[in-house]
Amino acid sequence: MNYNLELNTRPFQAIKAGTKKIEGRTPKDESDKRYVTMKSGDTITFTNNVTHEQLQCAVLSVAHYEDVRTMLEKEGVNNVLSSGLDIEEGIKSYHSLEGYEERIKSFGIYAIGVKPSL
């Protein structure tokens, strides 16, 4: 199955360059099951929400975590964050995204392993 997701420019470029290997996502609400059903072998079409450039990626893995700290510790800060932040700043960064802090408390966060398709 193919999923369509939007990204800001920095994480889009980092995934494209292969330096960001994990995309962290949380469901929008109880009916949003796309990260629950996403699996290795699926694909994601990322769209840069500024330039509208698209990037096709293979899904390599999907892991569920209760919180951002656990995800960053298990997956590795450098694999998840495109900003070069440490764990504490990375947690703040995720929690600053609109609705993420509340949704992570309710649904957890998914670490999606991705690799650009050539």
C-alpha positions as a Python dict, from the first residue, in 0.01 Angstrom:
ca = {
    (1, 'M'): (0, 0, 0),
    (2, 'N'): (116, 356, -66),
    (3, 'Y'): (66, 635, 187),
    (4, 'N'): (83, 1009, 116),
    (5, 'L'): (240, 1229, 385),
    (6, 'E'): (357, 1590, 394),
    (7, 'L'): (688, 1709, 537),
    (8, 'N'): (855, 2040, 608),
    (9, 'T'): (1163, 2118, 398),
    (10, 'R'): (1438, 2020, 647),
    (11, 'P'): (1312, 1666, 722),
    (12, 'F'): (1219, 1618, 355),
    (13, 'Q'): (1575, 1701, 247),
    (14, 'A'): (1726, 1486, 524),
    (15, 'I'): (1520, 1181, 420),
    (16, 'K'): (1610, 1247, 56),
    (17, 'A'): (1981, 1261, 150),
    (18, 'G'): (1949, 943, 357),
    (19, 'T'): (2056, 1107, 684),
    (20, 'K'): (1710, 1089, 845),
    (21, 'K'): (1612, 723, 851),
    (22, 'I'): (1310, 736, 1085),
    (23, 'E'): (996, 949, 1049),
    (24, 'G'): (799, 990, 1373),
    (25, 'R'): (420, 1016, 1341),
    (26, 'T'): (119, 1000, 1571),
    (27, 'P'): (-243, 932, 1468),
    (28, 'K'): (-472, 1235, 1435),
    (29, 'D'): (-755, 1059, 1622),
    (30, 'E'): (-891, 715, 1709),
    (31, 'S'): (-1013, 656, 1353),
    (32, 'D'): (-668, 725, 1199),
    (33, 'K'): (-530, 370, 1159),
    (34, 'R'): (-273, 428, 885),
    (35, 'Y'): (30, 395, 1115),
    (36, 'V'): (-121, 88, 1284),
    (37, 'T'): (-163, -89, 949),
    (38, 'M'): (156, 42, 783),
    (39, 'K'): (419, -228, 743),
    (40, 'S'): (753, -310, 588),
    (41, 'G'): (717, -332, 211),
    (42, 'D'): (466, -47, 190),
    (43, 'T'): (565, 284, 31),
    (44, 'I'): (526, 648, 129),
    (45, 'T'): (509, 942, -108),
    (46, 'F'): (638, 1238, 91),
    (47, 'T'): (543, 1582, -40),
    (48, 'N'): (746, 1887, 61),
    (49, 'N'): (477, 2122, 191),
    (50, 'V'): (667, 2428, 66),
    (51, 'T'): (800, 2326, -277),
    (52, 'H'): (552, 2041, -344),
    (53, 'E'): (843, 1821, -455),
    (54, 'Q'): (763, 1454, -406),
    (55, 'L'): (984, 1173, -280),
    (56, 'Q'): (896, 804, -299),
    (57, 'C'): (1025, 596, -7),
    (58, 'A'): (1014, 232, 92),
    (59, 'V'): (888, 153, 442),
    (60, 'L'): (1152, -63, 610),
    (61, 'S'): (1000, -91, 957),
    (62, 'V'): (727, 44, 1183),
    (63, 'A'): (762, 49, 1563),
    (64, 'H'): (520, 189, 1821),
    (65, 'Y'): (640, 375, 2131),
    (66, 'E'): (454, 518, 2428),
    (67, 'D'): (649, 845, 2418),
    (68, 'V'): (904, 1049, 2223),
    (69, 'R'): (1188, 986, 2470),
    (70, 'T'): (1164, 609, 2428),
    (71, 'M'): (1149, 642, 2049),
    (72, 'L'): (1458, 865, 2041),
    (73, 'E'): (1649, 637, 2279),
    (74, 'K'): (1562, 316, 2090),
    (75, 'E'): (1585, 447, 1732),
    (76, 'G'): (1874, 690, 1784),
    (77, 'V'): (1849, 1068, 1787),
    (78, 'N'): (2051, 1107, 1467),
    (79, 'N'): (1823, 865, 1279),
    (80, 'V'): (1504, 1044, 1386),
    (81, 'L'): (1583, 1415, 1406),
    (82, 'S'): (1691, 1624, 1109),
    (83, 'S'): (1773, 1917, 1336),
    (84, 'G'): (2080, 1785, 1519),
    (85, 'L'): (1908, 1837, 1855),
    (86, 'D'): (1969, 1624, 2165),
    (87, 'I'): (1700, 1407, 2326),
    (88, 'E'): (1557, 1680, 2552),
    (89, 'E'): (1536, 1932, 2268),
    (90, 'G'): (1398, 1664, 2037),
    (91, 'I'): (1116, 1593, 2284),
    (92, 'K'): (1037, 1965, 2299),
    (93, 'S'): (1043, 1982, 1919),
    (94, 'Y'): (790, 1698, 1879),
    (95, 'H'): (570, 1841, 2153),
    (96, 'S'): (574, 2182, 1981),
    (97, 'L'): (404, 2036, 1671),
    (98, 'E'): (35, 2124, 1673),
    (99, 'G'): (-161, 1863, 1868),
    (100, 'Y'): (131, 1619, 1895),
    (101, 'E'): (183, 1630, 2272),
    (102, 'E'): (-182, 1546, 2344),
    (103, 'R'): (-205, 1286, 2068),
    (104, 'I'): (114, 1111, 2179),
    (105, 'K'): (-31, 1081, 2530),
    (106, 'S'): (-343, 920, 2381),
    (107, 'F'): (-201, 710, 2097),
    (108, 'G'): (177, 693, 2135),
    (109, 'I'): (414, 763, 1848),
    (110, 'Y'): (519, 550, 1551),
    (111, 'A'): (877, 532, 1427),
    (112, 'I'): (863, 460, 1055),
    (113, 'G'): (1188, 339, 901),
    (114, 'V'): (1217, 483, 550),
    (115, 'K'): (1458, 468, 258),
    (116, 'P'): (1428, 676, -59),
    (117, 'S'): (1349, 469, -368),
    (118, 'L'): (1585, 534, -655),
}
